[in-house]
């Protein structure tokens, strides 16, 4: 089990990346994502074969398959409206993934169908980024150090695991969604989906190891509804 609160600012930006729907006077849905049980122990990462990355981590790091926080908080959970809102056009602002310290930052990258994805390499070493798509087209691109970012898009909704063929410990997930009503659970497991008009919504929480859960919520007026998701941790 690993508690990782680093890069919280980046995750907070993702969690707040929603398109207003129904105006600022709309209702909202908020809550927390937690786990019960004992999460699998995360494995330490040996970057000795890539010294330029190893020196960026004076404190050894571990894998990010399950990242936890205080109070059994579960991080990196994509919480989104899966039914009850129309599909959104792609936002003008691109989603982004950075390769830094031989990690994908952030670990989970939500985006809207056909939204631009900017891929950045901030390391002094080559990377390649390989999304293992099954519904969208699979691609695999190298990115040497010092080269400019490149842009890609995904035309269909899908949760896509991502790997680097050069550095086998590098893993990430792309969450390609139909609308911009999403959040990524933060360091305390919290999430918020604001600016919702009255209506019935299906809320889905997705985690790369623990799968997904759904709940139906009805909003009437400007109220804030609270829902929580509890995932059962897989044993060691």
C-alpha positions as CSV (number, residue, x, y, z in Angstrom):
1,X,0.0,0.0,0.0
2,X,1.3,3.5,-0.8
3,X,0.2,6.9,0.2
4,X,1.0,9.3,-2.6
5,X,-0.1,13.0,-2.3
6,X,2.5,14.3,-4.8
7,X,1.4,16.0,-7.9
8,X,-1.8,16.8,-6.0
9,X,-2.0,20.1,-7.8
10,X,-2.1,18.4,-11.2
11,X,-4.9,16.0,-10.0
12,X,-6.8,19.0,-8.5
13,X,-6.8,20.6,-11.9
14,X,-8.1,17.5,-13.5
15,X,-10.8,17.1,-10.8
16,X,-11.9,20.7,-11.4
17,X,-12.0,20.3,-15.2
18,X,-15.7,20.4,-15.9
19,X,-17.8,22.3,-18.4
20,X,-20.6,24.3,-16.8
21,X,-24.0,22.8,-17.6
22,X,-27.1,24.6,-16.4
23,X,-25.3,27.7,-15.1
24,X,-23.6,28.4,-11.7
25,X,-27.0,28.1,-9.9
26,X,-27.3,24.4,-10.7
27,X,-27.0,21.5,-8.2
28,X,-24.0,19.4,-7.5
29,X,-23.0,15.9,-6.6
30,X,-20.0,15.3,-4.3
31,X,-18.6,12.6,-2.0
32,X,-15.6,10.4,-1.3
33,X,-14.1,7.3,-2.7
34,X,-12.6,4.9,-0.2
35,X,-11.6,1.2,0.1
36,X,-12.2,-1.6,2.6
37,X,-9.8,-4.4,3.2
38,X,-6.1,-4.5,2.5
39,X,-4.8,-3.2,-0.8
40,X,-2.1,-5.1,-2.6
41,X,1.4,-3.9,-1.6
42,X,2.8,-1.7,-4.3
43,X,6.1,-2.8,-5.7
44,X,9.2,-0.6,-5.5
45,X,10.5,0.7,-8.8
46,X,14.2,0.1,-9.7
47,X,15.2,2.9,-12.1
48,X,19.0,2.1,-11.9
49,X,19.0,1.3,-15.6
50,X,17.9,4.9,-16.3
51,X,20.1,7.0,-14.0
52,X,18.7,10.3,-15.4
53,X,15.4,9.3,-14.0
54,X,16.6,7.6,-10.8
55,X,18.3,10.8,-9.6
56,X,15.0,12.6,-9.8
57,X,13.6,10.4,-7.1
58,X,15.8,10.7,-4.0
59,X,13.0,9.0,-2.1
60,X,12.3,5.6,-3.8
61,X,8.9,5.4,-5.4
62,X,6.6,2.5,-6.0
63,X,4.1,1.5,-8.6
64,X,0.8,3.4,-8.8
65,X,-1.7,0.7,-9.5
66,X,-3.4,1.4,-6.1
67,X,-2.7,4.8,-4.5
68,X,-4.2,5.5,-1.1
69,X,-4.5,8.3,1.4
70,X,-5.6,8.9,5.0
71,X,-8.9,7.5,6.1
72,X,-8.8,4.7,3.5
73,X,-9.0,7.2,0.7
74,X,-8.7,5.8,-2.8
75,X,-7.0,8.1,-5.3
76,X,-7.0,8.1,-9.1
77,X,-10.6,7.1,-9.3
78,X,-12.5,8.6,-12.3
79,X,-16.0,9.7,-11.2
80,X,-18.2,10.8,-14.1
81,X,-21.8,11.1,-15.2
82,X,-22.4,8.1,-17.4
83,X,-26.1,8.8,-18.1
84,X,-28.4,11.8,-17.8
85,X,-26.4,14.5,-19.7
86,X,-25.9,15.0,-23.5
87,X,-22.6,14.3,-25.1
88,X,-20.2,17.3,-25.1
89,X,-18.2,18.6,-28.0
90,X,-14.4,18.4,-27.3
91,X,-13.1,21.2,-25.1
92,X,-10.7,23.7,-26.8
93,X,-8.1,23.1,-24.1
94,X,-6.2,19.9,-24.6
95,X,-5.7,17.2,-22.0
96,X,-2.1,16.6,-21.2
97,X,0.3,13.8,-20.1
98,X,3.9,14.5,-19.1
99,X,6.7,12.0,-19.1
100,X,8.9,13.1,-16.2
101,X,11.2,11.2,-13.9
102,X,10.2,8.1,-16.0
103,X,6.6,8.4,-14.8
104,X,3.4,9.4,-16.6
105,X,2.1,12.5,-14.9
106,X,-0.7,12.5,-13.9
107,X,-1.2,8.8,-13.6
108,X,-4.8,8.9,-14.8
109,X,-5.8,11.3,-17.6
110,X,-9.5,11.9,-18.3
111,X,-10.5,13.5,-21.6
112,X,-13.6,13.9,-23.8
113,X,-14.0,12.1,-27.1
114,X,-12.0,13.9,-29.9
115,X,-10.4,16.3,-27.4
116,X,-6.8,16.9,-28.2
117,X,-4.2,15.1,-26.0
118,X,-0.9,16.8,-25.7
119,X,2.0,14.4,-25.0
120,X,5.1,15.9,-23.4
121,X,8.6,14.5,-22.7
122,X,10.4,16.5,-20.0
123,X,13.1,13.8,-19.4
124,X,16.6,13.8,-20.8
125,X,16.0,10.4,-22.2
126,X,13.8,8.9,-24.9
127,X,10.3,7.6,-24.1
128,X,7.6,5.9,-26.1
129,X,4.0,6.1,-25.3
130,X,1.8,3.1,-26.2
131,X,-1.9,3.2,-25.5
132,X,-3.3,-0.3,-25.6
133,X,-6.7,0.7,-27.1
134,X,-9.2,-1.9,-28.2
135,X,-12.1,0.3,-29.4
136,X,-10.0,3.2,-30.7
137,X,-7.0,2.8,-32.9
138,X,-3.9,1.5,-31.1
139,X,-0.8,3.6,-31.6
140,X,2.8,3.6,-30.3
141,X,5.0,6.7,-30.7
142,X,8.6,7.4,-29.7
143,X,9.5,10.8,-28.2
144,X,13.2,11.6,-28.0
145,X,14.4,14.1,-25.4
146,X,14.1,17.8,-26.5
147,X,11.4,17.1,-29.1
148,X,8.2,19.1,-29.1
149,X,4.9,17.8,-27.7
150,X,2.7,15.9,-30.2
151,X,-1.1,15.7,-30.4
152,X,-3.4,12.7,-30.6
153,X,-7.1,12.2,-30.3
154,X,-9.5,9.3,-29.5
155,X,-12.8,9.2,-31.3
156,X,-14.7,6.7,-29.1
157,X,-15.3,6.4,-25.3
158,X,-12.8,3.9,-23.8
159,X,-10.7,3.3,-20.7
160,X,-7.2,2.7,-22.2
161,X,-4.2,1.3,-20.4
162,X,-0.9,2.9,-21.4
163,X,2.7,1.7,-21.2
164,X,6.2,2.6,-22.3
165,X,8.0,-0.1,-24.2
166,X,11.4,1.4,-23.2
167,X,10.7,1.6,-19.4
168,X,8.5,-1.3,-18.4
169,X,7.6,0.2,-15.0
170,X,5.8,3.2,-16.7
171,X,2.0,2.7,-16.7
172,X,-0.9,5.1,-17.0
173,X,-4.6,5.1,-18.0
174,X,-6.5,7.3,-20.4
175,X,-10.2,7.8,-19.6
176,X,-12.0,8.8,-22.8
177,X,-15.5,10.0,-21.9
178,X,-18.6,11.3,-23.6
179,X,-18.9,14.5,-21.6
180,X,-16.9,16.8,-19.4
181,X,-18.8,16.1,-16.1
182,X,-16.0,14.2,-14.4
183,X,-13.5,14.4,-11.6
184,X,-10.5,12.4,-10.3
185,X,-10.6,11.5,-6.6
186,X,-8.1,13.6,-4.7
187,X,-5.7,13.0,-1.8
188,X,-8.6,12.6,0.6
189,X,-10.7,10.6,-1.9
190,X,-13.0,13.5,-2.5
191,X,-14.7,14.5,-5.8
192,X,-17.3,17.0,-6.9
193,X,-19.5,17.3,-10.0
194,X,-20.9,20.8,-10.0
195,X,-23.4,22.9,-12.1
196,X,-26.1,20.2,-12.7
197,X,-29.7,21.1,-13.6
198,X,-32.6,19.2,-12.0
199,X,-32.7,15.6,-13.3
200,X,-31.7,12.0,-12.8
201,X,-28.1,11.0,-13.3
202,X,-26.1,7.8,-13.3
203,X,-22.7,8.3,-11.6
204,X,-19.9,5.8,-12.3
205,X,-16.7,5.5,-10.4
206,X,-13.9,3.7,-12.3
207,X,-10.6,2.4,-10.9
208,X,-7.9,0.7,-12.9
209,X,-7.6,-2.3,-10.6
210,X,-11.0,-2.5,-8.8
211,X,-13.3,-2.0,-11.8
212,X,-16.4,0.3,-11.6
213,X,-19.5,1.0,-9.6
214,X,-22.6,3.1,-10.4
215,X,-25.2,4.9,-8.4
216,X,-28.3,6.8,-9.5
217,X,-28.8,10.3,-8.1
218,X,-31.7,12.7,-8.6
219,X,-31.1,16.5,-8.4
220,X,-34.0,18.8,-7.7
221,X,-33.2,22.5,-7.6
222,X,-29.9,23.8,-6.4
223,X,-29.2,21.1,-3.8
224,X,-25.9,19.3,-3.3
225,X,-26.3,15.5,-3.1
226,X,-23.7,13.4,-1.4
227,X,-22.8,9.9,-2.5
228,X,-19.8,7.8,-1.6
229,X,-18.2,4.8,-3.3
230,X,-16.5,2.0,-1.4
231,X,-14.3,-0.4,-3.3
232,X,-13.3,-3.8,-1.9
233,X,-9.5,-4.0,-2.0
234,X,-8.0,-7.1,-3.6
235,X,-5.9,-9.2,-1.2
236,X,-2.2,-9.5,-1.2
